[in-house]
């Protein structure tokens, strides 16, 4: 499989699920639905949430130029590492959750 989870993807899926379920009529089911989703696809929810939170923390307070530099692979941030790995892998797979993660990250800037 070509899919490889990273912090941008994690931020994207968490953001999408929060948006999708924010108006769910039974509030206490939101967390259960998210947990069930992660469990059924074999992902550790705590790891996904930790990756998303670490990227959010990194992006908060950064300028657009700093984020763009990291996306070019400059520096030693986790985002720069993700960008370098994506560029180096000719079979790297873009996903909608990766895109949502990028948009969410830029909203924080």
C-alpha positions in Angstrom: 0.0 0.0 0.0 1.2 3.5 -0.8 -0.6 5.2 2.1 1.7 6.6 4.8 0.2 8.4 7.7 1.9 11.7 8.7 1.0 14.7 10.9 -0.6 16.6 8.1 -2.9 13.8 7.3 -3.6 13.3 11.0 -4.5 17.0 11.3 -6.7 16.7 8.2 -8.7 13.7 9.4 -9.2 15.1 12.9 -10.4 18.5 11.4 -12.7 16.8 9.0 -14.3 14.6 11.6 -14.7 17.5 14.0 -16.5 19.5 11.3 -18.6 16.6 10.2 -19.7 15.6 13.6 -20.0 19.0 15.4 -23.7 19.2 14.9 -24.4 15.5 15.6 -27.6 15.4 17.6 -26.2 13.1 20.3 -23.1 14.9 21.6 -21.7 11.9 23.5 -21.7 9.8 20.4 -19.2 12.0 18.5 -16.2 10.6 20.3 -17.5 7.0 20.0 -18.0 7.4 16.3 -14.5 8.8 15.9 -13.0 6.1 18.0 -14.8 3.4 16.1 -13.6 4.8 12.8 -9.9 4.7 13.9 -10.3 1.2 15.4 -11.9 -0.2 12.3 -9.1 1.1 10.0 -6.4 -0.1 12.4 -5.1 3.2 13.6 -4.2 4.2 17.1 -6.5 7.2 17.8 -4.1 8.6 20.5 -1.2 8.6 18.0 -3.2 10.3 15.3 -4.5 13.0 17.8 -0.9 13.5 19.1 0.5 14.0 15.6 -2.3 16.5 14.8 -1.8 18.4 18.0 2.0 18.6 17.5 1.6 20.1 14.0 -1.1 22.5 15.3 1.3 23.6 18.1 4.1 24.0 15.6 2.1 26.0 13.1 0.5 28.3 15.7 2.3 31.7 15.6 4.3 30.9 12.5 4.3 33.2 9.5 3.2 32.1 6.0 6.8 32.4 4.9 8.0 30.0 7.7 5.3 27.4 6.8 6.1 27.7 3.0 9.8 27.3 3.8 9.0 24.1 5.7 6.9 22.9 2.9 9.9 23.3 0.6 11.8 21.0 2.9 13.8 23.8 4.6 14.6 23.5 8.3 14.3 20.7 10.7 10.6 20.9 11.6 8.3 17.9 11.3 6.6 19.6 8.4 9.9 20.0 6.6 10.6 16.3 7.2 7.2 15.3 5.8 7.8 17.5 2.7 11.3 16.0 2.1 9.9 12.5 2.4 7.0 13.2 0.0 9.4 14.7 -2.6 11.8 11.8 -2.3 9.1 9.2 -2.8 8.0 8.9 -6.4 5.0 6.9 -5.4 3.9 9.3 -2.6 0.1 9.5 -2.4 -1.8 12.7 -1.9 -5.1 12.4 -0.1 -8.0 14.7 0.6 -7.2 14.5 4.3 -3.6 15.7 3.6 -5.1 18.6 1.7 -7.5 19.4 4.6 -4.6 19.3 7.0 -2.7 21.8 4.9 -5.7 24.1 4.8 -6.2 23.8 8.6 -2.6 24.5 9.2 -2.7 27.6 7.1 -5.8 28.8 9.0 -3.7 28.7 12.2 -1.0 31.0 10.6 
